[in-house]
Amino acid sequence: MPRQPVSHRALIGAVEGTLADFLASQTAALDAVDPALGNFARTARDLVLAGGKRLRPTFAYWGWRGVVGPAEPVDPVLPALGALELMHTFALVHDDLMDESDTRRGRPTAHRIFASQHGEHFGGSAAILVGDLCLVWADQLLSHTRLPAAALMEVRDRYDKMRVEAIAGQYLDVLGESDPGSWSVERALTVARHKTASYTVQWPLSFGAALAGGDRRVDEAYRVYGTTVGDAFQLRDDLLGVYGDPAITGKPIADDLRTGKPTTLLMLARRMSTEAQLAAFAAGDVAQRATIIAETGAPDLVEEMIRVRVDEGVAALSEAPIHPDAREALVELATAATHRPA
């Protein structure tokens, strides 16, 4: 009988098992040098294994499965899927430090963990190093992928482009907080696409297709789906950043409003505000600002933008030459990733 694709739970278990085995060996190696390095590595390990949606390896898996079909065993590509989660941890740790966030996934952020040991400066410095370590670990784990050299080079090329886009988006994100007056809705969307959307959906899908040996007929469908669903994912994050429940999201409420981050939601609200609302927003606290944004109608417009993008992404898969089980899974993922509970 033909082999069936692994279930979502089994996939996540396999990815996390791969990560746990790899991180155990890496932690032991550092622990042998100095116990302090062992503690440092264990903190990094715990951040990686602290849970999360594991969206990036999931999108990469279905990007791969869409090309290879249901019979191919997943074991040879598990290191590559795990590498995406290590890269994600790198991005989260640095992002949390830049945003001065206190929690992530319901737990203290890396810089807060280290600050509790030796103060704020140490906390920030150690968090940078944890992020850097995770990025190096991602490279190491990716190299364990059992593929022909030429295929692995193509995978690596897409992985590198994903990393550059994510870092470029992060820079623009920091720049936006420093110069919000020059920002616009269009620029906010560009930032979101580079910082989060491309490395959450678009590039993981492309990465998965490359793991399968590549198929140019599939690449364009994945590009459209990945861009639109990735945009919708970030737009949902914008809404959750203002109106989400920290007990569900695992992140502090209204960090974006506190820091003045020019998200698409905030830029739309400014565009749609009256003069009186703009003045009240400038003088208000976080709760008052959230109320004013709602009164402008900007959240409803963002909801519509999410719906349009998801529909466009799903439509792009309808004629794509991918296996039906992968198409069905990606349609379900488009909804799950962009309609997360508040």
N, C-alpha and C positions, 0 to 999 in steps of 0.2 A: 504493500500500500504506500502511496506517496506520503512523504513527511509533511506535516502541517506546520505553519508558522507558529512560533512560541506565543503563548498568551502574554498580555501586558505584564501581569504579575511575574511570570517566569522571566520575561526579558529584564525587568528591573532587578530581579533577584540575581540574574546572571551578570549584569553589569556591576552591581554592587559587590558581588562575590569577586569579580575580577579586580575591582578597585581595592577591596579589603586585602586580598592576597598580595597585590603589588605594594600597597602602602605598608603592610607588615614588614616586608623585606627592606623597604627604604628606611623605615623607622628604626629597625634593628641595626642597620648600617650606621646611622647617625648616632644612635645610642652607644655604640661601641667606641665612638670617638670621644664622647663626653656626655655625661648624664643630662646636662643642660640642653644639649642638642637633641637628645631623645625626647625631652619634654616639649621642646619647640616643634619637633616633627609630629609628636602625638597631638598637639593642638591643631596643626595643619590637617592631620588625618581626620580628627574629629569633625572639623569643619566640612570636609569633603563628604563624610559619611553621615552628616546630620539630617539627612532626608532631602526634601525638595521634590519637585515634580518630575525631575529627570527628563525634561522635554527634549533636550538636545540629542541625547542618545536615542530617544524614541523616534524623533523625526529622522535621524540618520538611519536607524534600523529600517524604517518603512521606505525610505528613499532607496536603500539597498535592496530590500525585499521586492520592491516594485519592479526592479530590473531582473533579479535572479530567479524570482518565483518562489513557490512554497517549499521546494525540496532541499534547497541548499542549507547545510548546517551553519549555525551562527557562530560557533566557537572561534573560527579563525579571525573574525572581525571584531570580537569582543574587546580586545585592547584598544582598537580605534574608537569604539563607542565610549569606553571609559575615559579616554583621553579628552573627549569633549566635556565631560563633567569636571575634570581637573582644570581645564581652561576656564570653565564657568566659575569655579571657586576662585581662581585668580582674579577674574573680573569683579566678582562680588566683594571680595575682601578690600580691593582698592577702591571700589565705588563707595562702600560703606565708610571708609576712612575719609574720602573726599566730601561725602555728604554729612559726616559726623553723626551717623546713625548709631543708635544704642543697641538695637536688636536686629536679628535676621533669623528667620525660621523659628521665631519664638525664643531664641537664645541670645546671649550677649555676642556682639560682633567681635571680630578678632582684635581690633585696637582696644576695645573695652576690656577684653580678657587680659591682655598684656598690661594695660594701664593699671589694673587692679593689683598687679604684682610689683611694678616699679615706677609708676607714674605715667603721666600723659605722653611725654616725649618718647619714653621707651615704648609705650603702647603703639604709637604711630609708626615708629621705626620698625618694630617687630612685625607689625601687620604688613608693611611693605615687603618685608622679607618673606613672610608666609605666602603672600601672593606670588612673589617671584619664584619661590620654591614650587608652588603648584604648577606654574607655567613650565618650569623645567621638567617636572614630573610628567606633565602631559606629553612633552616631546619624547621622553623616555618610554612611556607606555605605548605611544603611537608606533614607535619603532619595533614593538613586539608583534605587530599585526602580521599574520602569515599570508602575505600576498607576493606575487611576482614583483621584482624590483621596479619595472616600468609602471605597473599599476600603483604601487606605493608612492612613486614620485608624483603621479597625478593627484593622488589623495593629499600628499603633502603640499602640493601647490595650492589646492583649494583651502586647505587648513591655514596656510600662511595668509592667503587673501582674507579669510575670515578674521584672523587675528588683527591684521592691519586695519580693517574696517571698524572693528570693535574699539580699538585704541583711538582711532581718529574720531569716532563718535563720542567717546568719553572726553576727549579734549574739547570738542565743540560743546559738550554738556557743561563742562567747567567754565568755558568762555561765556556761555549764555548766562550763567549766574553772575558773572562779573560785569557783563554788559547787556542787561536785559532790554534796555531801551532800543537797541538796534535789532532786536529779534522780531520775527514774524511767524505766522502760522506755518508758512511754507518752510522756513528754516527749522522750526521746531520738528516738523515731520522729517526733514533730512537728518537731524540729529538722532531722532528716535529710530530711523531706519538703519543708520550706521551703528549706533551704540548697542541696540538691543535686537531689533527685528531681524537684521541680516544674520546675526550669529545665533539666533534662537531657532529660526525656521529655514530661511533661504539657504544659507551655507551648509547647515547640517544635512539638508536634503541633497544638495549637490555633492557633498562629502560622501553620503551614502551611495549615490549613483556611481561615484568614482571607485568606491570599494568594490562595486559590482563589475568594474571594467569600463564603465561609461556607456552612455547611449545618447547621442546628440538629439534624437527625437524626444527623449524624456527630459533633457536638460531645460528646454524652453518652458515646458509645462511646469516643471519644478520651480523655475525662476519666477514665473507669474504667481503660482500658488504661494511660494515662499515669501515673496515680497508683500503680497496683499495680506496674507494671514499673519505674517510677522508684524506688519504695521498695525493690524487689528489687535494683536497681542499687546503691543506697547500702548495703544490707545486705552485698552482695558486697564493696564497698569496705571495710566494717568488718573483714571477714575478711581481706582482702588486706593491710590496714593492720597486722595482727598476724602473719599467717602467709605473706604473699606474698614472692616473690623479687624483691629490688630490681633485678636484672638484667632482669626481665621487666616489672615495674610501673613502673620508672623513678623510684621514690620510696624514701626511706630506710625501713627496716623499723622497725616498732614506734614511730613518732612518736606515735601515739595513747596508747600505754602510757607513754611518756616524759613527755608533757604532762599525763596524767591526764584526757584527753578522755572525757566520759561517753557513749560510743557505746552503741547498742542492745546490741551484743555484750557490752560491759563491764557494763552494767546487768543484763543477764540472768545473767551469771556471778556477780555479787554476790548476786542474788536466789537463785541455785541453790547457793551456796557453804555449806559448813559453817563453824562458828566457827574451826576450825583453819585452813581454807583462807583465810578472810578475814585472819587474823593473818599467815599465810605470805605472802599477796599483798602486804600492807602493808610487810613487811620485805624482800621479794624484789627482785631486779634485773629488768630487762626480760625476759630469757630465762625466768627462774623464773615471772614473772607469766603469760607466754604458756602455759607448761606447766600452771599452775594453772587458767587459763581453760579449756583443753582438758579437764582432768580433771572440771570441773563439768558437762560435757555441753552448755554453751552454744553452741559452734560447730555441733553437730549440730542444735540447735533453730533456729539462724539459717538453716542449710541448708534445713530444712523450711519456714520462713517464706518463703524465696526461692521454693521450688517452688510453694507455695500461691498466692503473689501472681502469679507468671508464668502459672499456669494460669487464674487469674481474669481477668487481663488479656487473654490469648488468647481466652478465652470471650467477652469483651465485643465482640470483633471479628467473631464468627461470624455475627451477624445484622445487622451494621452495613451501611448502604447505601454501601459503598465499592467501588472497582474491585478485581477479584480479584488483580491483580498487586501492588497496594498491600497488600492483606490478607496475601498470602503473604510479602511482604518484611517486614512488621511482625511477623509470627509469628517469622520467622528472627531479626530484630533483638532480639526479647524474649529469646531464648536466648543470642545472641551477647553482649548487653550485660550479662547477669547470670550467665554461666558463663565468665568470663574466666579464663585460666590463672593459677596462683599463681606 
